[in-house]
Amino acid sequence: MTPPDGPRRLRAAFVNVSHPRVPHVSGMRVPYFARQMSQRGHKIVLLTPSLGGGDKTTRLPLSNSFSRHDWREPLHVSCEPLAAYLDDGFRDGWRGLRTAKIAAGLLFGDGLQPSWPASARPYLRELSDAFLPDVVWATFGSVSNLIVARELADISGAAWVMDIKDNWRSYVPWPIGGAVARRFRSVAGFTANSEHHAEIARRWFDHDSVVIYSGVAQEMIADKGQVDFDTFRIMLMGSIYENQSLIHFLDALRRWLGRIDPPALSKIEFRYAGSAFDRVQDATRQNPLPCRVIATPTLPLDQLARQCHGAAVNCYLWFPTTFHHKLLELLACGRPVIAFPGEHEESIALARRLGGELHPCSDASELSNALDCAWTDWRGGVENTHGKVDAGALSWSAMTDDLEAFLLEAVASRHGRVSR
């Protein structure tokens, strides 16, 4: 509830192990929320490693940066470049030694990216003294990132909140999951980007929590009439987690294409955009599809949006240990969506609630039926399903409501007040 003397304002440090310009979903969630919070009047510092190369690190001392900054945008503090995941010798030695090093890094050290806490530490005292954050919010997917956030909170006396954007079990081995979680027992609570990830995290963290889905960039939200009726485009995007799923998907697609009259095949296009484009190219060269095939690396967001808006159907490969935010992006495109070989009930219910058209296909038969539906609609001139999808509920602004409330509550619970 807003207090009678006006809205509360936070000073918050958002800690992310990925730079905002990293072309991956890991570089989007925190900066987008940081920008939304800044636009609401909160002072936000975004602390990340730099990209290296031409990307400059932020110079110390920070006091000049704070005094000159326009707080309508987040202040980005960029530290030394990050070494590779499993950096600083974790890949060296025989398997048993590597396993022991990894366990020690998670249990007692600076995680599996120790170069990140090492490069961030010179900035933490200044962030505490010159900025004095009320709250620190940090993404998990990296234990090293949580270490940075916890240390900043300890130095400044701030509340801190972790953001479970990945499956805890996927990044922390089960036998030491509880012991690693106890390193972060001072956390005030956690946010999660899905109920799937939150449910797993609750096995280790008995804290307040809230599910906050990532928003969808405006570029991905379609207008009516953007479907390309000259080309039946089957768009596959995102990560390829298992080669077997890709092979089964392409085999099922090949069988469906075999049922199409040859003259019509000239109007069908299979397109992939993503980091695994070379694997898709190899798979389609070894077993060609009887239609045009285009595979490209990850596209800039505006280009990806145009391809997905114009598609007859958008597809992604499902991996059961994670939540696929790309579902929300594709629902916003207003086109039918195929998830192969299935989806979690959470995602199915979410698509239904938002008014989108999701086909979770577990086998070739279900994929064929979903493609039949898309083919019939495309040939009949059905423009899109945009009118059904609640695009407003997918915006970053809408998702920020819950984050803002949760961070304010974390600070209030710790200090009994929030600075203005």
Secondary structure, DSSP 8 states (H G I E B T S, - for coil): ---TT-----EEEEE-SS-TTSSSGGGTHHHHHHHHHHHTT-EEEEEEE--STT-----S--HHHHHH--TTS-EEEEES----TT-TTTT-S-HHHHHHHHHHHHHTSSTT-THHHHHHHHHHHHIIIII--SEEEEEES-HHHHHHHHHHHHHHT-EEEEEE-S-HHHHS-GGGHHHHHHTTTT--EEEESSHHHHHHHTTT--SEEEE------GGGS--TT---TTSEEEEEES----HHHHHHHHHHHHHHHTTS-HHHHTTEEEEEESTTHHHHHHHHHHS--SSEEEEES---HHHHHHHHHT-SEEEEE--TTS--THHHHHHHTTS-EEEES---HHHHHHHHHHT--EEE--SHHHHHHHHHHHHHHHHTT---STTTS-GGGGSHHHHHHHHHHHHHHHHHHHHSS---
